[in-house]
Amino acid sequence: MARLPRLTLPGYPHHVVQRGNNRQPIFARNADYQELLDLLDEQAKAFDVVLHAYVLMSNHFHLLVTPQSQDGLPKMMQAVGRNYVRSFNHREQRSGTLWEGRYKSTLIQTDRYLLACMAYIDLNPVRAGLVTQPQDYPWSSHLHYVGVRPDRLITPHALYWELGNTPFAREAAYAELVHSGVDATQQSALTDSVLSGWALGAPDFVADLQKRTARRVAKKAAGRPFLSPKTIAI
């Protein structure tokens, strides 16, 4: 059975994951992390993709982005992937693929999942046991949002601005949101959706999405014809 094309629609937030082949490390030194960030900054601007959040882990990375055109996100990811692998292979005197196939992505409902997805991304290093607090990890956008350091890659989403009337209020509110964590249901929904490629949101949100694309946006209900999309998150 032919695989579905990725679900990509301009103007909506997308959760993206790219893994190393066989879960192998994709960074050998700190300079590699910085190079990938520089490439993301350069190519996001080149293809008009707004970057809201990121985390770079040893063998994968997560992004939360809003593409402004239909092909902006795939073109950005292709350019970042090719340029990084070429440079990484040259430095490490290796050849062949670095990535585990094509990147994974899904489209998420803004008001229901965007801030949860940001917290999910920030908490990746904590879940992996690398740090006890997200602010202790240097390779994520968390430090930007809690006011520790500015990050030129980041364009905050409008929902972040609604967290408070001043920078201090927004930073404190966001830090508390992340500290509160992501509940098990949301965490499972965010993980499952990005790996499967099905849209994540309430039934009416998913139904509206289906009107905007010929690509199926939700998994078919078992034993029934595909009449209306259903959310994959309960």
N, C-alpha and C positions, 0 to 999 in steps of 0.2 A: 504494500500500500504506500503510495507516494506521501511524503511528509507535507504537512501544511506549511505555507509560507508564514513567516513571522507576522504577528498582529502588530501593525504600526499605524497610528493615526496621528496627524499633527495636532498640536494643542492639548494633548492629554499627557499626564505623567506616565512614564514607563520605568519599571524596575528591571534592571539588566544585570546579568551575571556572566562572567567569562572565567572558565576554569582552566588550569594547567592540565596537559595530557597525562592521564593516569594519576591525577592529583599530584603531579610532580611540582616542585617549586618553580615559580616563574620569576623570582628575584634572587640574585646571588649576593648583592651588596646594597647598601643604602642608596647609592647613586642610581641603581636600577629603579627603585621606587620613584625617585624624583624624575627620572626620564619618562616613566609612564605618565606621571602627572603632567609633565610639560607637553607630552603628546596629546593627552586628553584636552588640555587647555587650547592648544593650537587647532586641533581638528574639530572641537566643539564650535569654536568660533568660525572656522572655515565652512562648516556645514549647517550653521545656524541651529545648534542644539543647545538648549539651556541646561546647565548642570546644577542640580540642587543639592546633591549629597553623594558621598563616595566613601568607600573603605577599601584599602589594598591589603589583602591578606597574603600569606606566604605562597599559596598555590591557587588563589583566585581573587577576583575583585568584584565588588558590587557598585552599581551606579543608580542614581535616581535622576532622570532627565526628562525634559519636555522638548521633543523635536518640533520645529516650526514648519517642516515640510515632510512630505510622504517618504522621501528617500534619504532624509538627513541623517537619521540614526544609523541605518545600515552602512551608509557611506563613511560616516565617522568611525564606526567600529572596524570596518575593513581597513581604513587608513591607519588607525592606531595599531591594530593587530599586525599588519604587515611591516610597518616601520619598526615597531618594537622587537619583533622576532628577528628581523634582519640585524639589528644592532646587538641584541642579546646573543644571538648565535655567533656573531663575529667576535665579541668579547670572550665568550666562553669556549671558543674553538669547537663548536658543535654544529650539527646540521639537522634538518628535518623540522617537524612540527613542534610547536610549544603548547598549542592550545588543544583542548579536548573538543574538537569539532567546532561548530559555529556557536556563537554566543546564545545564551538563553535570555528571553525577555517576555514581559507581559505588560499589559496596560491596566492601570489601577484607578479606582474611583477616588477622586481627589478628597472630598470632604470626609469620606469614611476611612481611607487607608493611607493618605499621604504622610501625615505626621507619624503614624505607626510605622510606616516603611522607613522613614528617616531614623527613628529610634532603633528599629530592627538592624539597620545598617550600622549605626554607631555601636551597638552592643555585640557585634560579631566578635571582636577581639576578647570581650569578656566571656562570651559563651565558649570560645576556643581555649580559655584558660591562659591567655597571653598576658592579661592585665586584670586587676580587680575593679578598676574604674575606667570608663571610656576615655576620660580626659588624659589618662596615662599613655594612650596609644597615639603615636605621632602621625600615622598614615591614614587619617580619616578627616572628614569635614567637621567632626564634632567640635574641635577646638575653635573653629570659626563661629559656630552657633552659640557657644557659651562665653564668647568674648575674650578668649585667651590670645588668639592671634588672627589677623585677617587672612583670608585665603582668596586669591584672585580668581580661582576657578569657579567660585560659588556665586550663584545668583539665587537668593532666597525666594521661595515660592510665596505667593500672597498670603497663604495660610499662616506662614511663620510670622509675617508682619502683624497679623491679627492677635498674636499672643500677648501683646502689650503695647502701650503708647510710647514707651521710651526704649532705647537699646538695652538698658539694664533690666527693665521689666521683661522684655522678650527673652533675653539670655537666661534670666532666672526661671522663667516659666518653661523654657525649653529644657533646661537642665533638670528641672523637677519632673517633666514628662519622661525624659530618658531614665531618670532614677527610678521612676515608678515601673519601668519595664514594659514589655510587650507580653500580653497574656498568651497562654498556650494556644488558644483558638486562633488568634490573630497571627501568631508566629507560624503555625502550621499552614494557615491560608496563604501567607506571604511566600513561604517556601514552596508549597505545592504549585501555586500559580505561576511563579517565575520558571520553575522547572518544566511545567506542562505547556506553558504558553497560552493558557486560557485566561480570559479577562477576569479581573477580580473586582467584585462589587455587588451591590444589591440587584435583585432581579430586574427592576425597572431600568437601572443603569445599563445592565448587560443587554437588555432588549433594545434600548435606544442605540447602543453601539452597533448591534446587528444590522440596523437600518442604514448604517453609514459605511458598511463594507460588505463585499461579497465573501470575504473569508469568514468561516465559522468562528465565533468568538467564545463559545462554551461547549463543553462536552455534551454529547447526546445522552439523553436519559436512556438507560438500558431497556431494550425491548420496545421502544417507542420511536416514532418518527420525530425528526427535528422540527418542531413547530415554533417554539419560543425558547430563547436562551434562559439558562438558570445560573445563578451565581454558584461558584465552586466553594465559596466560603459560607459556613452556616453560622 
